[in-house]
């Protein structure tokens, strides 16, 4: 009987753990990636100036001189039927709980089991190294690229989470798929992006992206707020309009009982006024990736409530305006101005007459009253 190679064993193990795709490439540098990111300043300054810059991972052997290979895997999260109540506000990648999953979760355990398997089979695995995973996975032959900047895996669309493992063992390498197979005249994702963040195929201005503004922007520009709709963490618009993704989503039928439970309690007013218990039970399990401070979620919820134009939300926004963190109060004032009406204006006037009003909150209230007076 033919003895399996280490490469074959690793691939079989990855599939048995639930990964949809697995491929292996060399540990060579990704110098072109680093040069490309540096050339896109100032739009990518947030990456190049981070204390732990992702660009450092473009040179794997600087972190692990003995590195020989990169094992790449893709997890398919398109197979689930996500509750509409949640997808109206939260991106599917976050609802899947598979992106940078905590160690004590099912998806975290999947990564740990593959790491352990590599170690048990003679591979030393690099730790704390952030590789450019889309490029690594394309070089390993398991994904291609879409015009919307997302990675695509056959049969999964762009609803995949990528992970990579830097190891010190030489293996059998797969053929690269460094390509963009989108039809040459297809601009559906570019045309659908509500903020114009996608400027041309494969090129993005992060600061215009709704998802970026949900977590990285200290101040969300007025125009971005109004376009956010009900979204508070992530945006799937450019993925939803893509034909291959429509096919993938049409086959998403698996129910996730945990998401069904969360959907029963998920409510934007509750997010706006949440206490620590609500945050830990409902928000943190699906939105732990980038935002660690409750007030940012509350700010985003205030924007979403303001965009609803629904006067029934005025009491909750008035409560946030009077009792919330200065950031939450500022955006609650903006939201009341968006909704308008007598009740909203009265709430703004009451708060304006209060003592020790932070300057930014006062400015937001004044602007909201001015908007309501027009």
Secondary structure as the mmCIF struct_conf table of DSSP 4:
data_model
#
loop_
_struct_conf.conf_type_id
_struct_conf.id
_struct_conf.beg_label_comp_id
_struct_conf.beg_label_asym_id
_struct_conf.beg_label_seq_id
_struct_conf.end_label_comp_id
_struct_conf.end_label_asym_id
_struct_conf.end_label_seq_id
HELX_LH_PP_P HELX_LH_PP_P1 UNK A 2 UNK A 5
HELX_RH_AL_P HELX_RH_AL_P1 UNK A 6 UNK A 16
TURN_TY1_P TURN_TY1_P1 UNK A 17 UNK A 18
BEND BEND1 UNK A 20 UNK A 20
STRN STRN1 UNK A 21 UNK A 26
HELX_RH_AL_P HELX_RH_AL_P2 UNK A 31 UNK A 39
TURN_TY1_P TURN_TY1_P2 UNK A 40 UNK A 44
HELX_RH_AL_P HELX_RH_AL_P3 UNK A 45 UNK A 48
TURN_TY1_P TURN_TY1_P3 UNK A 49 UNK A 49
BEND BEND2 UNK A 50 UNK A 50
TURN_TY1_P TURN_TY1_P4 UNK A 51 UNK A 52
HELX_RH_3T_P HELX_RH_3T_P1 UNK A 54 UNK A 58
BEND BEND3 UNK A 59 UNK A 59
HELX_RH_AL_P HELX_RH_AL_P4 UNK A 60 UNK A 63
TURN_TY1_P TURN_TY1_P5 UNK A 65 UNK A 66
STRN STRN2 UNK A 69 UNK A 76
TURN_TY1_P TURN_TY1_P6 UNK A 78 UNK A 79
STRN STRN3 UNK A 80 UNK A 80
HELX_RH_AL_P HELX_RH_AL_P5 UNK A 84 UNK A 87
TURN_TY1_P TURN_TY1_P7 UNK A 88 UNK A 89
STRN STRN4 UNK A 90 UNK A 90
HELX_RH_AL_P HELX_RH_AL_P6 UNK A 92 UNK A 95
TURN_TY1_P TURN_TY1_P8 UNK A 96 UNK A 97
BEND BEND4 UNK A 99 UNK A 100
TURN_TY1_P TURN_TY1_P9 UNK A 103 UNK A 104
BEND BEND5 UNK A 105 UNK A 105
HELX_RH_AL_P HELX_RH_AL_P7 UNK A 106 UNK A 120
TURN_TY1_P TURN_TY1_P10 UNK A 121 UNK A 122
STRN STRN5 UNK A 125 UNK A 125
BEND BEND6 UNK A 128 UNK A 128
HELX_RH_AL_P HELX_RH_AL_P8 UNK A 133 UNK A 139
TURN_TY1_P TURN_TY1_P11 UNK A 140 UNK A 141
BEND BEND7 UNK A 142 UNK A 142
STRN STRN6 UNK A 144 UNK A 145
TURN_TY1_P TURN_TY1_P12 UNK A 147 UNK A 148
BEND BEND8 UNK A 149 UNK A 149
STRN STRN7 UNK A 151 UNK A 152
STRN STRN8 UNK A 153 UNK A 153
TURN_TY1_P TURN_TY1_P13 UNK A 154 UNK A 156
STRN STRN9 UNK A 157 UNK A 157
TURN_TY1_P TURN_TY1_P14 UNK A 158 UNK A 158
STRN STRN10 UNK A 160 UNK A 167
BEND BEND9 UNK A 168 UNK A 169
HELX_LH_PP_P HELX_LH_PP_P2 UNK A 172 UNK A 176
BEND BEND10 UNK A 182 UNK A 182
TURN_TY1_P TURN_TY1_P15 UNK A 184 UNK A 185
HELX_RH_AL_P HELX_RH_AL_P9 UNK A 188 UNK A 192
TURN_TY1_P TURN_TY1_P16 UNK A 194 UNK A 195
STRN STRN11 UNK A 198 UNK A 200
TURN_TY1_P TURN_TY1_P17 UNK A 201 UNK A 202
STRN STRN12 UNK A 203 UNK A 204
HELX_RH_3T_P HELX_RH_3T_P2 UNK A 206 UNK A 208
HELX_RH_AL_P HELX_RH_AL_P10 UNK A 210 UNK A 215
TURN_TY1_P TURN_TY1_P18 UNK A 216 UNK A 216
BEND BEND11 UNK A 218 UNK A 219
HELX_RH_AL_P HELX_RH_AL_P11 UNK A 222 UNK A 227
TURN_TY1_P TURN_TY1_P19 UNK A 229 UNK A 230
BEND BEND12 UNK A 232 UNK A 232
STRN STRN13 UNK A 233 UNK A 233
HELX_RH_AL_P HELX_RH_AL_P12 UNK A 237 UNK A 240
TURN_TY1_P TURN_TY1_P20 UNK A 241 UNK A 241
BEND BEND13 UNK A 242 UNK A 242
HELX_RH_AL_P HELX_RH_AL_P13 UNK A 243 UNK A 250
TURN_TY1_P TURN_TY1_P21 UNK A 251 UNK A 251
STRN STRN14 UNK A 254 UNK A 254
HELX_RH_AL_P HELX_RH_AL_P14 UNK A 257 UNK A 265
HELX_RH_AL_P HELX_RH_AL_P15 UNK A 268 UNK A 272
TURN_TY1_P TURN_TY1_P22 UNK A 273 UNK A 273
HELX_RH_AL_P HELX_RH_AL_P16 UNK A 276 UNK A 278
HELX_RH_PI_P HELX_RH_PI_P1 UNK A 279 UNK A 283
TURN_TY1_P TURN_TY1_P23 UNK A 284 UNK A 286
BEND BEND14 UNK A 287 UNK A 287
BEND BEND15 UNK A 289 UNK A 290
HELX_RH_AL_P HELX_RH_AL_P17 UNK A 294 UNK A 308
TURN_TY1_P TURN_TY1_P24 UNK A 309 UNK A 309
HELX_RH_3T_P HELX_RH_3T_P3 UNK A 311 UNK A 313
HELX_RH_AL_P HELX_RH_AL_P18 UNK A 314 UNK A 323
BEND BEND16 UNK A 324 UNK A 324
HELX_RH_AL_P HELX_RH_AL_P19 UNK A 326 UNK A 339
BEND BEND17 UNK A 341 UNK A 341
HELX_RH_AL_P HELX_RH_AL_P20 UNK A 342 UNK A 352
TURN_TY1_P TURN_TY1_P25 UNK A 353 UNK A 353
BEND BEND18 UNK A 354 UNK A 356
HELX_RH_AL_P HELX_RH_AL_P21 UNK A 359 UNK A 373
#
